[in-house]
Amino acid sequence: MSKYHDLKPDDFDFPMSYAFRSYVEEQCTGRPLPSIELPAEKEIVPLPETPEPAWTRDQWQYVQSLHAQMLYLQNKVTELLKGRKPKGQY
C-alpha cells in the first residue's frame, strides 16, 4: 500500500476559487488566506442624451411597407401550418 504525501498549497497549480484556496491553505498551514478587499465601485457615468434622428416621410413609408409585408408573411405561414398534421401523426 502506498502512502501519499501531505498536501501543500504548492501542489495545486491550476486556478481555483478563492474560497477553495483558502480552505486548502487552512488545512495545510492552519491559517486561512487573508481576506480579499474588493476595489471600490467606479461611478457609472450615464451616456449623454442625444436626440434621435428624425426620419423622413419616405423612410416612414418604407418601414410601414416592411411591417405590412412581415404581417402578410406571418399570416401565410399560420395558414400553411393550420393545414398540416401535428408531428408524429401520419
N, CA, C and O atoms as CSV, one atom per row, in Angstrom:
chain,resi,resn,atom,element,x,y,z
A,1,MET,N,N,0.855,-1.173,0.000
A,1,MET,CA,C,0.000,0.000,0.000
A,1,MET,C,C,0.899,1.233,0.000
A,1,MET,O,O,1.814,1.352,0.814
A,2,SER,N,N,0.623,2.135,-0.916
A,2,SER,CA,C,1.455,3.343,-0.997
A,2,SER,C,C,0.852,4.449,-0.145
A,2,SER,O,O,-0.361,4.522,0.050
A,3,LYS,N,N,1.714,5.289,0.345
A,3,LYS,CA,C,1.268,6.406,1.172
A,3,LYS,C,C,1.499,7.702,0.397
A,3,LYS,O,O,2.570,7.928,-0.167
A,4,TYR,N,N,0.474,8.539,0.385
A,4,TYR,CA,C,0.587,9.827,-0.295
A,4,TYR,C,C,1.190,10.842,0.670
A,4,TYR,O,O,0.973,10.777,1.880
A,5,HIS,N,N,1.936,11.762,0.125
A,5,HIS,CA,C,2.495,12.823,0.958
A,5,HIS,C,C,1.393,13.807,1.352
A,5,HIS,O,O,0.355,13.870,0.693
A,6,ASP,N,N,1.609,14.569,2.413
A,6,ASP,CA,C,0.641,15.576,2.836
A,6,ASP,C,C,0.542,16.657,1.765
A,6,ASP,O,O,1.538,17.035,1.147
A,7,LEU,N,N,-0.659,17.138,1.561
A,7,LEU,CA,C,-0.881,18.177,0.558
A,7,LEU,C,C,-0.298,19.502,1.023
A,7,LEU,O,O,-0.325,19.842,2.206
A,8,LYS,N,N,0.227,20.233,0.055
A,8,LYS,CA,C,0.730,21.580,0.294
A,8,LYS,C,C,0.042,22.492,-0.717
A,8,LYS,O,O,-0.356,22.030,-1.787
A,9,PRO,N,N,-0.107,23.779,-0.398
A,9,PRO,CA,C,-0.729,24.679,-1.379
A,9,PRO,C,C,-0.013,24.675,-2.725
A,9,PRO,O,O,-0.646,24.894,-3.758
A,10,ASP,N,N,1.303,24.428,-2.730
A,10,ASP,CA,C,2.045,24.413,-3.990
A,10,ASP,C,C,1.701,23.209,-4.867
A,10,ASP,O,O,2.044,23.195,-6.050
A,11,ASP,N,N,1.027,22.193,-4.305
A,11,ASP,CA,C,0.647,21.026,-5.089
A,11,ASP,C,C,-0.451,21.348,-6.102
A,11,ASP,O,O,-0.670,20.586,-7.044
A,12,PHE,N,N,-1.126,22.447,-5.916
A,12,PHE,CA,C,-2.217,22.827,-6.799
A,12,PHE,C,C,-1.719,23.908,-7.748
A,12,PHE,O,O,-1.484,25.044,-7.334
A,13,ASP,N,N,-1.557,23.554,-9.022
A,13,ASP,CA,C,-1.035,24.518,-9.990
A,13,ASP,C,C,-2.087,24.933,-11.006
A,13,ASP,O,O,-1.742,25.443,-12.072
A,14,PHE,N,N,-3.369,24.724,-10.697
A,14,PHE,CA,C,-4.433,25.140,-11.599
A,14,PHE,C,C,-5.313,26.156,-10.878
A,14,PHE,O,O,-5.346,26.173,-9.647
A,15,PRO,N,N,-6.023,26.999,-11.616
A,15,PRO,CA,C,-6.817,28.037,-10.969
A,15,PRO,C,C,-7.955,27.443,-10.137
A,15,PRO,O,O,-8.634,26.508,-10.562
A,16,MET,N,N,-8.144,27.997,-8.967
A,16,MET,CA,C,-9.223,27.571,-8.080
A,16,MET,C,C,-9.898,28.811,-7.516
A,16,MET,O,O,-9.344,29.909,-7.559
A,17,SER,N,N,-11.099,28.624,-6.988
A,17,SER,CA,C,-11.788,29.747,-6.375
A,17,SER,C,C,-11.055,30.179,-5.114
A,17,SER,O,O,-10.334,29.392,-4.501
A,18,TYR,N,N,-11.245,31.411,-4.741
A,18,TYR,CA,C,-10.585,31.929,-3.536
A,18,TYR,C,C,-11.017,31.135,-2.313
A,18,TYR,O,O,-10.195,30.845,-1.444
A,19,ALA,N,N,-12.303,30.776,-2.233
A,19,ALA,CA,C,-12.796,30.040,-1.070
A,19,ALA,C,C,-12.102,28.680,-0.961
A,19,ALA,O,O,-11.732,28.268,0.139
A,20,PHE,N,N,-11.920,27.979,-2.079
A,20,PHE,CA,C,-11.271,26.676,-2.030
A,20,PHE,C,C,-9.789,26.813,-1.700
A,20,PHE,O,O,-9.247,26.021,-0.928
A,21,ARG,N,N,-9.132,27.814,-2.279
A,21,ARG,CA,C,-7.716,28.026,-1.970
A,21,ARG,C,C,-7.538,28.343,-0.497
A,21,ARG,O,O,-6.584,27.885,0.132
A,22,SER,N,N,-8.462,29.134,0.059
A,22,SER,CA,C,-8.395,29.465,1.475
A,22,SER,C,C,-8.586,28.217,2.324
A,22,SER,O,O,-7.902,28.032,3.330
A,23,TYR,N,N,-9.522,27.357,1.913
A,23,TYR,CA,C,-9.769,26.107,2.636
A,23,TYR,C,C,-8.517,25.227,2.627
A,23,TYR,O,O,-8.114,24.706,3.666
A,24,VAL,N,N,-7.905,25.064,1.452
A,24,VAL,CA,C,-6.694,24.242,1.336
A,24,VAL,C,C,-5.576,24.841,2.184
A,24,VAL,O,O,-4.868,24.118,2.884
A,25,GLU,N,N,-5.419,26.146,2.120
A,25,GLU,CA,C,-4.385,26.813,2.910
A,25,GLU,C,C,-4.609,26.565,4.402
A,25,GLU,O,O,-3.665,26.294,5.145
A,26,GLU,N,N,-5.867,26.660,4.829
A,26,GLU,CA,C,-6.171,26.449,6.244
A,26,GLU,C,C,-5.910,24.998,6.647
A,26,GLU,O,O,-5.420,24.742,7.747
A,27,GLN,N,N,-6.233,24.048,5.771
A,27,GLN,CA,C,-5.990,22.642,6.085
A,27,GLN,C,C,-4.499,22.324,6.152
A,27,GLN,O,O,-4.064,21.506,6.963
A,28,CYS,N,N,-3.720,22.982,5.289
A,28,CYS,CA,C,-2.282,22.693,5.229
A,28,CYS,C,C,-1.481,23.455,6.268
A,28,CYS,O,O,-0.559,22.900,6.866
A,29,THR,N,N,-1.816,24.708,6.491
A,29,THR,CA,C,-0.995,25.546,7.386
A,29,THR,C,C,-1.702,25.916,8.676
A,29,THR,O,O,-1.068,26.401,9.613
A,30,GLY,N,N,-3.002,25.694,8.735
A,30,GLY,CA,C,-3.746,26.085,9.926
A,30,GLY,C,C,-4.219,27.528,9.897
A,30,GLY,O,O,-4.924,27.966,10.806
A,31,ARG,N,N,-3.838,28.274,8.858
A,31,ARG,CA,C,-4.246,29.680,8.732
A,31,ARG,C,C,-4.936,29.883,7.386
A,31,ARG,O,O,-4.400,29.466,6.359
A,32,PRO,N,N,-6.122,30.518,7.364
A,32,PRO,CA,C,-6.760,30.798,6.073
A,32,PRO,C,C,-6.036,31.939,5.360
A,32,PRO,O,O,-5.271,32.685,5.971
A,33,LEU,N,N,-6.285,32.057,4.093
A,33,LEU,CA,C,-5.711,33.178,3.335
A,33,LEU,C,C,-6.280,34.489,3.865
A,33,LEU,O,O,-7.412,34.520,4.348
A,34,PRO,N,N,-5.509,35.573,3.782
A,34,PRO,CA,C,-6.075,36.863,4.193
A,34,PRO,C,C,-7.247,37.228,3.298
A,34,PRO,O,O,-7.303,36.841,2.131
A,35,SER,N,N,-8.172,37.974,3.860
A,35,SER,CA,C,-9.365,38.318,3.099
A,35,SER,C,C,-9.014,39.231,1.932
A,35,SER,O,O,-8.042,39.986,1.961
A,36,ILE,N,N,-9.838,39.126,0.922
A,36,ILE,CA,C,-9.648,39.953,-0.268
A,36,ILE,C,C,-10.500,41.200,-0.107
A,36,ILE,O,O,-11.684,41.118,0.218
A,37,GLU,N,N,-9.902,42.329,-0.331
A,37,GLU,CA,C,-10.665,43.574,-0.306
A,37,GLU,C,C,-11.027,43.911,-1.743
A,37,GLU,O,O,-10.159,44.051,-2.604
A,38,LEU,N,N,-12.316,44.038,-1.983
A,38,LEU,CA,C,-12.774,44.363,-3.323
A,38,LEU,C,C,-12.524,45.841,-3.610
A,38,LEU,O,O,-12.677,46.681,-2.723
A,39,PRO,N,N,-12.140,46.161,-4.844
A,39,PRO,CA,C,-11.932,47.559,-5.177
A,39,PRO,C,C,-13.246,48.332,-5.093
A,39,PRO,O,O,-14.324,47.775,-5.304
A,40,ALA,N,N,-13.141,49.607,-4.785
A,40,ALA,CA,C,-14.337,50.447,-4.705
A,40,ALA,C,C,-15.006,50.493,-6.073
A,40,ALA,O,O,-14.339,50.514,-7.108
A,41,GLU,N,N,-16.326,50.507,-6.058
A,41,GLU,CA,C,-17.061,50.547,-7.323
A,41,GLU,C,C,-16.845,51.888,-8.008
A,41,GLU,O,O,-16.847,52.945,-7.376
A,42,LYS,N,N,-16.663,51.812,-9.293
A,42,LYS,CA,C,-16.492,53.038,-10.057
A,42,LYS,C,C,-17.861,53.653,-10.290
A,42,LYS,O,O,-18.861,52.952,-10.442
A,43,GLU,N,N,-17.882,54.953,-10.315
A,43,GLU,CA,C,-19.145,55.643,-10.568
A,43,GLU,C,C,-19.529,55.455,-12.029
A,43,GLU,O,O,-18.709,55.638,-12.930
A,44,ILE,N,N,-20.772,55.091,-12.247
A,44,ILE,CA,C,-21.259,54.897,-13.610
A,44,ILE,C,C,-21.737,56.238,-14.148
A,44,ILE,O,O,-22.645,56.870,-13.607
A,45,VAL,N,N,-21.105,56.637,-15.208
A,45,VAL,CA,C,-21.459,57.912,-15.826
A,45,VAL,C,C,-22.453,57.638,-16.948
A,45,VAL,O,O,-22.135,56.908,-17.887
A,46,PRO,N,N,-23.658,58.213,-16.865
A,46,PRO,CA,C,-24.631,57.952,-17.931
A,46,PRO,C,C,-24.177,58.570,-19.247
A,46,PRO,O,O,-23.488,59.590,-19.279
A,47,LEU,N,N,-24.584,57.919,-20.324
A,47,LEU,CA,C,-24.265,58.453,-21.648
A,47,LEU,C,C,-25.042,59.739,-21.879
A,47,LEU,O,O,-26.184,59.865,-21.436
A,48,PRO,N,N,-24.441,60.673,-22.556
A,48,PRO,CA,C,-25.172,61.904,-22.833
A,48,PRO,C,C,-26.360,61.617,-23.748
A,48,PRO,O,O,-26.262,60.829,-24.689
A,49,GLU,N,N,-27.462,62.260,-23.458
A,49,GLU,CA,C,-28.649,62.048,-24.286
A,49,GLU,C,C,-28.494,62.807,-25.596
A,49,GLU,O,O,-28.158,63.991,-25.625
A,50,THR,N,N,-28.751,62.084,-26.668
A,50,THR,CA,C,-28.694,62.704,-27.985
A,50,THR,C,C,-30.065,62.559,-28.618
A,50,THR,O,O,-30.702,61.514,-28.481
A,51,PRO,N,N,-30.514,63.558,-29.287
A,51,PRO,CA,C,-31.827,63.448,-29.918
A,51,PRO,C,C,-31.791,62.390,-31.020
A,51,PRO,O,O,-30.820,62.287,-31.769
A,52,GLU,N,N,-32.872,61.605,-31.105
A,52,GLU,CA,C,-32.941,60.609,-32.166
A,52,GLU,C,C,-33.106,61.320,-33.500
A,52,GLU,O,O,-33.802,62.331,-33.594
A,53,PRO,N,N,-32.463,60.789,-34.524
A,53,PRO,CA,C,-32.604,61.446,-35.827
A,53,PRO,C,C,-34.042,61.329,-36.328
A,53,PRO,O,O,-34.679,60.285,-36.185
A,54,ALA,N,N,-34.522,62.371,-36.892
A,54,ALA,CA,C,-35.889,62.377,-37.426
A,54,ALA,C,C,-35.884,61.654,-38.766
A,54,ALA,O,O,-35.028,61.907,-39.614
A,55,TRP,N,N,-36.842,60.757,-38.951
A,55,TRP,CA,C,-36.954,60.051,-40.213
A,55,TRP,C,C,-37.749,60.891,-41.203
A,55,TRP,O,O,-38.661,61.636,-40.844
A,56,THR,N,N,-37.370,60.740,-42.437
A,56,THR,CA,C,-38.116,61.442,-43.478
A,56,THR,C,C,-39.415,60.684,-43.751
A,56,THR,O,O,-39.592,59.552,-43.300
A,57,ARG,N,N,-40.307,61.313,-44.483
A,57,ARG,CA,C,-41.592,60.686,-44.813
A,57,ARG,C,C,-41.377,59.400,-45.610
A,57,ARG,O,O,-42.077,58.409,-45.406
A,58,ASP,N,N,-40.407,59.428,-46.513
A,58,ASP,CA,C,-40.104,58.244,-47.325
A,58,ASP,C,C,-39.614,57.085,-46.455
A,58,ASP,O,O,-39.982,55.932,-46.680
A,59,GLN,N,N,-38.785,57.400,-45.464
A,59,GLN,CA,C,-38.286,56.358,-44.568
A,59,GLN,C,C,-39.431,55.732,-43.764
A,59,GLN,O,O,-39.470,54.513,-43.597
A,60,TRP,N,N,-40.362,56.550,-43.267
A,60,TRP,CA,C,-41.513,56.022,-42.539
A,60,TRP,C,C,-42.369,55.133,-43.426
A,60,TRP,O,O,-42.831,54.076,-42.995
A,61,GLN,N,N,-42.578,55.558,-44.659
A,61,GLN,CA,C,-43.379,54.758,-45.582
A,61,GLN,C,C,-42.695,53.417,-45.864
A,61,GLN,O,O,-43.364,52.388,-45.961
A,62,TYR,N,N,-41.393,53.426,-45.992
A,62,TYR,CA,C,-40.647,52.199,-46.245
A,62,TYR,C,C,-40.773,51.244,-45.056
A,62,TYR,O,O,-40.996,50.048,-45.245
A,63,VAL,N,N,-40.632,51.761,-43.840
A,63,VAL,CA,C,-40.770,50.936,-42.638
A,63,VAL,C,C,-42.181,50.368,-42.541
A,63,VAL,O,O,-42.360,49.202,-42.192
A,64,GLN,N,N,-43.174,51.183,-42.845
A,64,GLN,CA,C,-44.557,50.712,-42.799
A,64,GLN,C,C,-44.806,49.626,-43.849
A,64,GLN,O,O,-45.548,48.678,-43.595
A,65,SER,N,N,-44.195,49.760,-45.013
A,65,SER,CA,C,-44.379,48.730,-46.047
A,65,SER,C,C,-43.696,47.426,-45.626
A,65,SER,O,O,-44.230,46.345,-45.874
A,66,LEU,N,N,-42.515,47.514,-44.988
A,66,LEU,CA,C,-41.850,46.313,-44.487
A,66,LEU,C,C,-42.687,45.640,-43.401
A,66,LEU,O,O,-42.786,44.413,-43.359
A,67,HIS,N,N,-43.279,46.432,-42.537
A,67,HIS,CA,C,-44.123,45.897,-41.470
A,67,HIS,C,C,-45.339,45.187,-42.075
A,67,HIS,O,O,-45.720,44.110,-41.616
A,68,ALA,N,N,-45.937,45.778,-43.084
A,68,ALA,CA,C,-47.089,45.158,-43.739
A,68,ALA,C,C,-46.693,43.845,-44.407
A,68,ALA,O,O,-47.442,42.871,-44.341
A,69,GLN,N,N,-45.529,43.806,-45.048
A,69,GLN,CA,C,-45.051,42.574,-45.675
A,69,GLN,C,C,-44.808,41.492,-44.626
A,69,GLN,O,O,-45.121,40.324,-44.856
A,70,MET,N,N,-44.254,41.874,-43.477
A,70,MET,CA,C,-43.999,40.931,-42.407
A,70,MET,C,C,-45.308,40.326,-41.906
A,70,MET,O,O,-45.398,39.113,-41.714
A,71,LEU,N,N,-46.324,41.164,-41.694
A,71,LEU,CA,C,-47.619,40.665,-41.236
A,71,LEU,C,C,-48.244,39.732,-42.266
A,71,LEU,O,O,-48.828,38.711,-41.905
A,72,TYR,N,N,-48.127,40.071,-43.529
A,72,TYR,CA,C,-48.667,39.235,-44.610
A,72,TYR,C,C,-48.015,37.849,-44.585
A,72,TYR,O,O,-48.697,36.827,-44.667
A,73,LEU,N,N,-46.681,37.835,-44.471
A,73,LEU,CA,C,-45.962,36.563,-44.457
A,73,LEU,C,C,-46.278,35.749,-43.205
A,73,LEU,O,O,-46.387,34.525,-43.272
A,74,GLN,N,N,-46.425,36.422,-42.066
A,74,GLN,CA,C,-46.796,35.712,-40.844
A,74,GLN,C,C,-48.167,35.053,-40.998
A,74,GLN,O,O,-48.363,33.918,-40.564
A,75,ASN,N,N,-49.110,35.758,-41.611
A,75,ASN,CA,C,-50.439,35.190,-41.828
A,75,ASN,C,C,-50.384,33.997,-42.774
A,75,ASN,O,O,-51.087,33.010,-42.560
A,76,LYS,N,N,-49.564,34.072,-43.815
A,76,LYS,CA,C,-49.428,32.965,-44.768
A,76,LYS,C,C,-48.845,31.736,-44.075
A,76,LYS,O,O,-49.317,30.619,-44.287
A,77,VAL,N,N,-47.831,31.940,-43.256
A,77,VAL,CA,C,-47.223,30.817,-42.534
A,77,VAL,C,C,-48.240,30.182,-41.595
A,77,VAL,O,O,-48.325,28.958,-41.504
A,78,THR,N,N,-49.013,31.015,-40.896
A,78,THR,CA,C,-50.034,30.497,-39.986
A,78,THR,C,C,-51.061,29.678,-40.758
A,78,THR,O,O,-51.454,28.604,-40.301
A,79,GLU,N,N,-51.506,30.162,-41.922
A,79,GLU,CA,C,-52.470,29.425,-42.742
A,79,GLU,C,C,-51.895,28.089,-43.200
A,79,GLU,O,O,-52.594,27.076,-43.179
A,80,LEU,N,N,-50.618,28.076,-43.616
A,80,LEU,CA,C,-49.991,26.839,-44.072
A,80,LEU,C,C,-49.860,25.837,-42.923
A,80,LEU,O,O,-50.071,24.640,-43.120
A,81,LEU,N,N,-49.519,26.310,-41.745
A,81,LEU,CA,C,-49.345,25.409,-40.606
A,81,LEU,C,C,-50.663,24.836,-40.111
A,81,LEU,O,O,-50.688,23.739,-39.553
A,82,LYS,N,N,-51.751,25.556,-40.306
A,82,LYS,CA,C,-53.063,25.045,-39.880
A,82,LYS,C,C,-53.439,23.813,-40.669
A,82,LYS,O,O,-54.102,22.923,-40.136
A,83,GLY,N,N,-53.031,23.736,-41.933
A,83,GLY,CA,C,-53.375,22.614,-42.780
A,83,GLY,C,C,-52.514,21.383,-42.549
A,83,GLY,O,O,-52.859,20.308,-43.041
A,84,ARG,N,N,-51.404,21.494,-41.819
A,84,ARG,CA,C,-50.504,20.377,-41.581
A,84,ARG,C,C,-50.987,19.524,-40.422
A,84,ARG,O,O,-51.684,19.987,-39.519
A,85,LYS,N,N,-50.584,18.247,-40.483
A,85,LYS,CA,C,-50.867,17.353,-39.369
A,85,LYS,C,C,-49.792,17.581,-38.305
A,85,LYS,O,O,-48.662,17.943,-38.632
A,86,PRO,N,N,-50.138,17.370,-37.045
A,86,PRO,CA,C,-49.119,17.509,-35.988
A,86,PRO,C,C,-47.984,16.503,-36.198
A,86,PRO,O,O,-48.173,15.458,-36.821
A,87,LYS,N,N,-46.812,16.834,-35.673
A,87,LYS,CA,C,-45.661,15.942,-35.796
A,87,LYS,C,C,-45.971,14.586,-35.206
A,87,LYS,O,O,-46.630,14.482,-34.172
A,88,GLY,N,N,-45.498,13.556,-35.861
A,88,GLY,CA,C,-45.675,12.194,-35.365
A,88,GLY,C,C,-46.963,11.543,-35.797
A,88,GLY,O,O,-47.153,10.352,-35.549
A,89,GLN,N,N,-47.856,12.271,-36.433
A,89,GLN,CA,C,-49.115,11.693,-36.902
A,89,GLN,C,C,-49.121,11.695,-38.420
A,89,GLN,O,O,-48.965,12.741,-39.050
A,90,TYR,N,N,-49.302,10.517,-39.003
A,90,TYR,CA,C,-49.301,10.421,-40.460
A,90,TYR,C,C,-50.559,9.777,-40.951
A,90,TYR,O,O,-50.737,9.610,-42.158
